[in-house]
Amino acid sequence: MNRFIKASLIAAMLTAPVMADESFGGVGITIYQVNEGVHVAEVIPGTPAAETNLKAGDVITAVDGVSLKGQDIEFSKSKLRGLVNKPLEITYTSNGESYSTVIRRAQITVKDLDNKAVKSWYGDKKSVNVQELETFASATENDKQLVAVLSRGNLIKKDVAVESANVNGIYVEKAKTAPKISKPSAVRTGDASLRLFNRKAISFALKSPGRASVTILNADGELVTTLNLDNAMAGVNTLAWDGSQLPCGRYVISIDHNGSVSGANAVLK
C-alpha cells in the first residue's frame, strides 16, 4: 500500500500518521476539515458511528459543545478521539438541518492484512473478497473483529475481489470482550417533573410535599451522583450541585418522590 495514502487515511481516522499498526479510541469515520467544521467522508460499517444516523456528506460542527468552525484538522481530531468507551456528543448538519447524537468511542485498529497468511488460508488465491477476508479474520483474531477493508484509502464493497497485499483492515473490539452498556430509559410514573438541569442547579416540580431523591446517570447508565431533599415542598424545588467537571452530553435524571419514580432525559452543554 502506498505509504502516503495509508498515512492520510489513518490521519482521517483520527490518529497520528505513522507507519506502524494504529490503535485508538474513535467513533469510526474518516473526515476532512471545512470552514463549518469537519466533513464526513466515510462512515465505517460496524463502528459506533454506523449505529447512528450520521452519514457521508454530513458536517460535524461541534463536539461536546465545543465548536469546530474555523479550526484545523488536528484540533478537530483531538476532540473526536479519546478514551475508549467514553461517550461524546456530536452536533452535525445534514441536508440543511442540525442534529445532535451521543456516541461512545470504541477501540479501533487500522493495520495491513497479513498477505502471506491470507494466501495460505485460501490456497494461494490471487484475490479474495471482503467476505472471505472477514471469515479469515474471525478465525485468526482473538479480540478484534474486521469490520471494513480499504484499498488505497477507499472502502471496498463486500463482493469486490482485491489482492490481500494491497489492503488495510479496520478492526473493532469483538462484542464478547467489550463492556456491556446499560441503556437507561426515562420513565414517568410519578408526580415529579424536571424543570431545569445545568452544571450548577437542578429544579423539579412536585404535586405534593415529601422526601425527594434525585439520581443522575450518564449515557452509559453509570451513576454520576444522588441528591436528597428530605422536606421537599409542593411546587418547584431547586438543588445546588457541581457538574463543572462532567463532559457535555446526554444524561438521565430520575426523581424518586414518596415511593414513585419520574424520569427525564437532559443534556449538559
N, C-alpha and C positions, 0 to 999 in steps of 0.2 A: 504494500500500500504506500502511495506517495506520502512522505513524511509531513509535507506542508498541509496536505488535505487532512491527514489524521490529526495534526495539531489544531487546525482550525475547527474541526468537528468537536474535539474534546473541549476546546475553549467555549464553544457554543453550548456544550453540555454542562457548563457551569463549573469548570475546574481549570487548573493551570495547564498550559500546553507543554507537557513533557513527553518523552518518547517511550516511557515505560507504561505498564498497565495503569489505568486510572480508576480509583475507587473514591466515592464521595457521597455526601448527603445531598440529594437533589430531588426534583419533582418529575423529571422525565420530559424535558422539552429542549429543543435547540432554538436559539434566539440570535437576533442581531439588533443593534441599537438604532432607534429612530428618534426624532425630536420629542415625540409624545411619550416615549418610554422604550420598551423592547417589543419588537415584532416577533411573534411566534412562528418559526419556520416549520417545525415539525412537532407533533405530539407523539411520543414513543409509546407504542402499544404495551400493555402490561405494566405500566408505571402509574404512580398516583395521579398524574395529570390526565391520564386516559380515563380515569374514573369520574372526571368532572365534565362540564360542557365546554371546556377550553378546547380550541381547535386552531389549526394552522390559519394564519391571517389575522388572528386577534392581536391586540396590542395591550400588554400589561403596563398599566400606568402607575401603580403603587404596590408596595409590599409592606404589610403590617402598618399601613397608614403613612409610610414614607414614600414621597413622590419620586418616580424615576424620570420625570420630564426634564430634559436638558442635561441629564447625567451621561457619563461614559459607560462603556460596556463592563468595565471592571467593577464600578460601583454597583451596577445592576446585578452582576453575578454574585457579589458579596451579600446582597440582600436575599437572593433566591436560594443560595446554597447554605448549608449549615448542619446542625446536629441532626442525625438520623432519628426519626420518629417525632421530632419537634414540629408542631403544626405552624403554618403561616397563613395569613390572609392575603389573597391576591385580588386586587381590583383591576379589571380589564374592560376594554371596549370591544364589542363585536357587532358588526353591521350597524354602527352608529349608536348602539345602546351600551350603557355602563352596567357592569355586573360585579359581584363580589363572591368569592368562594374560599373556603378553608381547605388547604391541602396539607397532608402530613408527609414530610420528607422520607424517602426510602434510601437504603444503601444501593447505589448504582455503580456498576463496574463496566468500564469500556476496555476491551482488550482484543488483541488479534486471536483468531481461532487457530488452534494447533493443526496446521495443514497436514503434517505427516500423520497425526493420529486420525484425522478425518478420513484421509485416503486409505489408511489401513482398515478402518472400521467398515468402509463401504467397498472394499476390494479394489483399491486403486482407481475408482471412478474419477474421471477428469473434472466433472462438475456435479454439484448437488444443489437441491433447492432448500429454501428456508425450513420447510417442514422436516426434511431429513437432518438438517443441522440441529434443529430443536430436539429431535429424537436422540441424536448423538450427545448433546449437552445434558439431557435429562439422565443419561446413563453414566456420564463421566464427571459431572459436577455434584459435589456433595451438598453445598449450601447455597448455590446460585441457580437461578432459572434464566435461560436465554429467552429474551422477550422480543428482540429485533436484531436484524442483521443489516449492516451497512457496507456498501461497496463504493469506494471513492467518495465517501461522505454522504451518500444517498441511501435512504431506506429501500430495501429490496422487498418486493411482494412475495408472498409465500410460495407461489407456483413458478417463480422465476429461478432458473438454474444459474449458478455462479461458480467460479473456481474458488475453492476454500482458501487458496493462498492470497487472495486479494480482498478479504473481508474482515471487518471487525464485528465482534459480538457485543451486544448490550445486555447486561445481566442485572437482575434484582435479586434480593434475598428470597429464597424459597419460602412459600407461605408457612410451611411447618416450623421454620425457625424464626419467623417474625413474631413479635409480641402481639397478643390478641388485643383488639381495640374494643372497648365498651362504648357503644354508641348511645348516649343518653337521649331520650326523647322527652320533650317538655310535656307535662300533663297539667290539667287544670280541673281538679276535682274539689278544691276547697274554695274559700271565700276571699282569698287574698289576690291582689293583682299588682304586678310590678309597675312602678311609675317612673323611676329614674335609676340609671346604672352608669356610673362613671368611675374614675380612679380614686375619687375622694368620698363618695357617698352612694348609698342605696336607699331608695324610697319605695314604699309599698303601701297600698291601701287595704284596710281590713273592714269587714262589715260589723265586727263585734270586738270587744276588748278581750285580752288574754295573752298568754305567752306565745311568742313567735320565734322561730328559729330559721335563719336564712343560710342556705348552703349554696356555695358557688363551685361549679365543676368546669373544667376546661373542655376543649373539643374532643379529648381522648377519654372523657369520663372520669378524669382524676380529680380528687378533691383539692381545691385551692384554699378554701377557708370556710369556717362556720361562724356565724354571728348570732348572738342570742339577745332577745329583748323580753325580760320577764313580765313587764307590765305594759304591753302594747295597748294602745287605745284604738277605739273605733275611728276610722278615718285614715289620714295619711301619717305614716311613721317614717322617720329618717334615721339611718345608722351611718356613722362615720367609719371609714375603713381606709387602708392604704393599699391601693392597687398600682402604685407607681412603677413597680419593678416587673409587672406582668407583661407578656408580649401582647401586641394587638391581635384581635381575632374574636372568634365566637365563644360564648360561654353559656352555660345553663344555670339559671337561678331557680332554686327550689325553696318554697316558703311553707314551713310546717306551722300551722296555726290551730291550736286547740285540737290536735289529732288529725286534722285534714291537711292535705298537701296540694299546693298550687305550684305551677312551674311556668317559666317563660324563657325563650332564647334571647340573648342580648349580645351586643358587640362592643368591645373596648377599642377605642381609636387612639 
